[in-house]
Amino acid sequence: MLSGGSSMSNLTELGFYTLAGHTRSPRDVVHEVPAAEALGLGAGFLSERFNFKEAGTIAGAMGAVSSTLGLATAATNHNTRHPLLTASLATSMHTLTGGRFALGLGRGIELRSRAIGLSPVTSVQLEDFAGLMRRLWKGEAIFGHDGPAGSYPYLHQESYFDFDIPIVLVAIGPRTLELAGRIADGVVLHTYFSDHALSTALDAIARGAKSVGRDPASIRVWSVLATIGDHLPADARLKKTVGRLASYLQGYGDVLVAINDWDPAVLTRFRADPVVGSFLGAIDDRASTDQLEHIATLLPSEWLSAAATGSPAECAAEVARQFGLGVSGVILHGATPDELAPVVSAYRAVRPALPEYPANPGWVA
């Protein structure tokens, strides 16, 4: 069934990130999630941070104050919890929400993992871990597991479990994207993906899927689009665009530059800049407006243009255009539901004809 036009139906193809950025007020989720439902957004995503955004706590709050919104971690890391705790997070959320939850996993940032005493996450670990989750959710008792995800004498939840919970992989680089095509039900891409990067990502997912006999169309793929309209104050726009992209370049700039086919010499100059080098934390969390204005001079307009900016109507048109590039969902990134309201209203007028996606953001049908 296709949907389109200006119906006030739920926009199951659109999502948002709750507690976007570097929140110091996790209780904001209690307002943001009902506001997203009232706006008609289809899915809410949570990016875990080790301060105020622990996945189990915030996901539980999201489930408790929602009734229609699909929910997903995007992402948590499999190696920060015992497998039974992660499995239980998923089954608890699945039953709490009536099947609206997807477990989103990611590699994390290697430098940060090493700093806290964790080894970098590998593809074979993620594949092994996903297999463990699916076996546990089907009620299996697992004895003597010794694989890439770890050694466990005994893993079991309940023998009567028979749950289908989608696994979503957050991916940037080609190896992870191909892995997602092999093992995941859904994929969440990354903010500031150019059309070239998006096409490259979809090709990698398809390669992975076909390598194991899967139909690429069976995988839900979410574009993550910075959606920062000019109805927001100028300093907020600067933080949510320049500041956010600069923070990504701090953490994993090489990967982002490679998949976008951007000039690596620009990244070298960015890293060598004394203002950039003065930050011990994320630029979008720490930088002043003056500092962000300086950093803006280091970033080509081409890099910042991979976003939805301008008037609400212009933002909405860019959101709608993403579906023509081949994705099955768009996460409006970097803004709260209240901030997104004018864009979503404008989007309803240009909404393309799309399949009627399930509420759960991990399923395509």
C-alpha positions as a printed Julia matrix, in Angstrom:
365×3 Matrix{Float64}:
  0.0     0.0    0.0
  1.32    3.46  -0.87
  0.87    6.62   1.13
  1.46   10.23   0.23
  0.02   13.74   0.27
 -1.0    15.72   3.32
 -2.73   13.08   5.45
 -2.31   13.48   9.2
 -1.37    9.81   9.46
  1.8     8.77  11.24
  4.87    9.41   9.15
  6.45    6.01   9.78
  9.21    6.89   7.32
 10.49    9.75   9.51
 12.41    9.56  12.76
 14.3    11.77  15.18
 17.0    11.41  17.84
 15.85   12.06  21.36
 18.16   14.07  23.62
 20.08   15.2   20.55
 23.61   16.37  21.18
 25.16   16.66  24.61
 22.19   16.82  26.91
 22.47   17.59  30.58
 18.75   17.11  31.13
 17.71   13.5   30.37
 14.22   14.19  31.64
 13.63   16.12  28.41
 12.84   12.72  26.88
  9.54   12.76  28.78
  8.47   15.78  26.7
 10.21   14.98  23.43
  8.69   11.54  22.85
  5.01   12.58  23.27
  5.76   15.7   21.21
  7.14   13.48  18.42
  4.0    11.35  18.5
  1.76   14.41  18.4
  3.74   15.64  15.39
  3.22   12.31  13.64
  6.84   11.19  13.54
  7.26    7.46  13.17
 10.38    6.56  15.16
 12.59    7.76  17.98
 16.27    6.81  18.14
 18.68    6.95  21.06
 22.43    7.32  20.79
 23.96    6.05  24.02
 26.5     8.17  25.9
 28.27    7.31  29.12
 26.89   10.26  31.08
 23.15   11.01  30.99
 22.12    8.69  28.16
 22.45    5.12  29.4
 20.45    3.06  26.92
 18.33    0.97  29.26
 17.21    3.92  31.36
 16.34    6.25  28.5
 14.82    3.55  26.28
 12.57    2.51  29.18
 11.41    6.1   29.6
 10.76    6.34  25.87
  8.65    3.21  25.99
  6.71    4.33  29.04
  5.61    7.67  27.56
  4.84    6.47  24.02
  2.08    4.45  22.41
  2.75    4.53  18.65
  6.37    5.63  18.18
  8.86    3.03  16.98
 11.97    2.99  19.17
 15.59    1.95  18.67
 19.0     2.26  20.21
 21.24    3.71  17.51
 23.48    2.71  18.92
 24.68    0.86  21.95
 27.8    -1.31  21.97
 27.61   -5.03  22.54
 30.81   -5.2   24.6
 29.71   -2.84  27.38
 27.19   -5.31  28.87
 26.96   -9.03  29.48
 24.99  -10.62  26.62
 22.14  -11.54  28.97
 21.76   -7.92  30.01
 21.58   -6.74  26.41
 19.19   -9.57  25.52
 17.03   -8.62  28.5
 17.09   -4.95  27.55
 15.68   -5.94  24.17
 13.04   -8.38  25.43
 11.97   -5.95  28.15
 11.58   -3.16  25.61
  9.87   -5.46  23.11
  7.18   -6.47  25.58
  6.91   -3.02  27.16
  6.18   -1.43  23.79
  4.13   -4.13  22.13
  6.81   -4.91  19.57
  7.92   -1.36  18.66
 11.59   -1.76  19.69
 14.68   -2.51  17.59
 18.08   -3.23  19.1
 20.62   -1.01  17.37
 24.3    -1.92  17.7
 27.46   -0.17  16.56
 31.22   -0.42  16.68
 31.74    2.72  18.73
 34.85    4.89  18.49
 38.06    2.85  18.73
 40.06    5.52  20.57
 37.35    5.87  23.23
 37.0     2.09  23.6
 40.72    1.67  24.19
 40.73    4.54  26.67
 38.21    2.74  28.91
 39.89   -0.63  28.61
 37.78   -2.24  25.87
 39.12   -3.83  22.71
 37.82   -2.45  19.42
 34.66   -4.13  18.16
 35.17   -6.45  15.19
 32.81   -7.67  12.48
 33.06  -11.28  13.62
 32.14  -10.22  17.15
 29.05   -8.37  15.94
 27.97  -11.32  13.8
 28.49  -13.78  16.65
 26.68  -11.52  19.1
 23.69  -11.02  16.8
 23.4   -14.78  16.53
 23.41  -15.14  20.32
 20.66  -12.55  20.69
 18.4   -14.22  18.17
 18.86  -17.64  19.76
 18.08  -16.27  23.23
 14.99  -14.44  21.98
 13.71  -17.75  20.64
 14.01  -19.39  24.04
 17.16  -21.39  23.39
 19.52  -22.44  26.18
 23.1   -21.96  24.98
 25.76  -24.15  26.58
 29.5   -23.68  26.3
 29.56  -20.87  23.79
 33.11  -20.01  22.81
 33.18  -17.54  19.94
 34.32  -14.08  18.88
 31.72  -12.42  21.16
 33.12  -14.22  24.2
 33.1   -17.45  26.17
 29.98  -18.21  28.18
 29.28  -21.5   29.95
 25.53  -20.94  29.95
 23.2   -18.34  28.44
 19.44  -18.53  28.75
 16.44  -16.27  29.31
 13.15  -18.2   29.24
 12.25  -21.37  27.34
  8.86  -19.95  26.35
 10.37  -16.92  24.58
  9.52  -16.7   20.9
 10.29  -13.1   20.0
 11.15  -11.54  16.67
 13.15   -8.42  17.54
 14.97   -6.65  14.71
 18.66   -5.9   14.95
 19.8    -2.62  13.44
 23.43   -1.85  12.7
 24.79    1.71  12.74
 27.4     1.84  10.0
 29.68    4.24   8.17
 32.5     2.36   6.47
 32.16   -0.2    3.67
 33.09   -3.25   5.77
 30.44   -2.48   8.4
 27.89   -1.66   5.72
 28.51   -5.01   4.01
 28.25   -6.72   7.39
 24.91   -5.0    7.91
 23.71   -6.39   4.61
 24.62   -9.87   5.79
 23.27   -9.89   9.33
 21.05   -6.9   10.12
 17.36   -6.21   9.69
 17.95   -2.48   9.46
 20.8    -0.01   8.95
 21.25    3.51  10.28
 23.71    5.54   8.22
 25.45    8.74   9.31
 24.9    12.46   9.29
 26.66   14.47   6.58
 26.52   11.77   3.94
 26.69   13.25   0.46
 24.69   11.7   -2.38
 27.89    9.89  -3.34
 28.31    8.49   0.17
 24.68    7.42   0.31
 24.93    5.62  -3.03
 28.18    3.96  -1.95
 26.56    2.84   1.31
 23.52    1.35  -0.4
 25.77   -0.53  -2.82
 27.8    -1.96   0.08
 24.66   -3.07   1.94
 23.38   -4.73  -1.24
 26.7    -6.54  -1.76
 26.59   -7.89   1.75
 22.98   -8.99   1.43
 23.48  -10.73  -1.91
 26.59  -12.53  -0.63
 24.35  -14.56   1.72
 21.34  -14.81  -0.56
 19.32  -12.0    1.02
 17.16   -9.5   -0.83
 18.6    -6.0   -0.2
 15.04   -4.64  -0.32
 14.27   -6.6    2.85
 16.61   -4.36   4.87
 15.36   -1.08   6.33
 17.87    1.67   5.58
 17.69    4.99   7.43
 19.38    8.1    6.12
 20.46   10.47   8.91
 19.92   14.02   7.7
 20.89   17.08   9.74
 17.67   19.11   9.59
 18.4    22.62  10.75
 15.92   25.18   9.46
 16.49   28.9    9.43
 13.57   29.33  11.82
 16.1    28.42  14.52
 18.38   31.1   16.02
 21.64   31.68  14.16
 23.87   30.57  17.04
 21.91   27.33  17.42
 22.21   26.65  13.68
 25.96   27.21  13.86
 26.29   24.72  16.73
 24.07   22.11  15.07
 25.84   22.31  11.7
 29.44   23.51  11.94
 29.84   22.32  15.53
 28.36   18.9   14.89
 30.33   18.19  11.71
 33.52   19.39  13.41
 32.89   16.95  16.27
 32.53   14.07  13.82
 35.79   15.09  12.16
 37.45   15.05  15.58
 36.35   11.49  16.29
 36.45    9.63  12.97
 37.19   12.15  10.27
 39.19    9.78   8.09
 36.24    7.39   7.64
 33.77   10.2    6.96
 36.09   11.89   4.46
 36.77    8.6    2.68
 33.16    7.57   2.15
 32.21   11.08   1.0
 35.22   11.22  -1.35
 36.18   14.54   0.2
 39.65   16.07   0.0
 41.77   14.62   2.87
 44.03   17.68   2.75
 41.14   19.72   4.16
 40.91   17.33   7.11
 44.65   17.66   7.68
 44.37   21.46   7.8
 41.33   21.21  10.07
 43.2    19.03  12.56
 46.25   21.3   12.49
 44.24   24.4   13.34
 45.11   25.65  16.86
 41.49   26.41  17.76
 40.42   22.9   16.8
 43.38   21.44  18.69
 42.48   23.35  21.86
 39.38   21.24  22.54
 39.64   18.24  24.86
 35.95   17.42  24.37
 33.46   17.55  21.53
 33.5    20.85  19.68
 29.71   21.14  19.49
 29.55   20.78  23.28
 32.37   23.17  24.2
 32.86   25.79  21.5
 31.72   29.4   21.77
 29.95   31.13  18.91
 33.17   32.99  18.02
 35.11   29.73  17.9
 32.45   28.09  15.74
 32.52   31.04  13.35
 36.28   30.49  13.0
 35.88   26.73  12.5
 33.28   27.41   9.81
 36.06   28.98   7.73
 37.91   25.63   7.76
 35.03   23.58   6.34
 34.11   23.66   2.64
 30.53   24.58   1.89
 30.26   21.28  -0.01
 30.8    19.38   3.24
 28.16   21.34   5.13
 25.66   21.15   2.27
 24.96   17.46   2.93
 22.07   18.53   5.19
 18.56   20.0    5.13
 18.88   23.74   5.7
 17.05   26.91   4.76
 13.33   27.55   5.13
 11.07   24.79   6.48
  9.85   24.22   2.92
 13.42   23.88   1.65
 14.25   21.47   4.47
 11.13   19.44   3.71
 12.05   19.2    0.03
 15.48   17.83   0.92
 13.93   15.28   3.28
 11.59   14.11   0.52
 14.48   13.94  -1.95
 16.29   11.4    0.21
 13.72    8.73  -0.66
 14.52    9.13  -4.33
 18.11    8.19  -3.48
 16.94    4.78  -2.28
 16.5     4.86   1.49
 13.42    3.65   3.35
 13.58    6.09   6.26
 14.99    9.5    7.14
 16.06   10.5   10.63
 15.73   14.26  11.06
 18.89   14.78  13.04
 20.07   17.49  15.38
 16.75   19.05  16.36
 13.97   18.37  18.85
 10.4    17.58  17.77
  9.37   21.11  18.73
 12.14   22.52  16.52
 11.16   20.16  13.7
  7.45   21.04  13.74
  7.53   23.59  10.85
  9.6    21.21   8.71
  7.29   18.26   9.34
  4.27   20.39   8.51
  5.88   21.44   5.22
  6.9    17.84   4.49
  3.3    16.65   4.57
  2.61   18.82   1.54
  5.45   17.22  -0.48
  5.41   13.74   1.01
  6.23   11.21  -1.72
  4.27    8.03  -2.33
  5.94    5.4   -0.14
  5.24    1.91   1.16
  3.39    1.87   4.46
  6.23    0.95   6.78
  5.72   -0.8   10.13
  5.95    1.19  13.35
  9.07   -0.76  14.35
 12.02    1.02  12.7
 13.89   -2.25  12.24
 11.36   -3.8    9.88
 10.77   -2.88   6.26
  7.46   -4.81   6.08
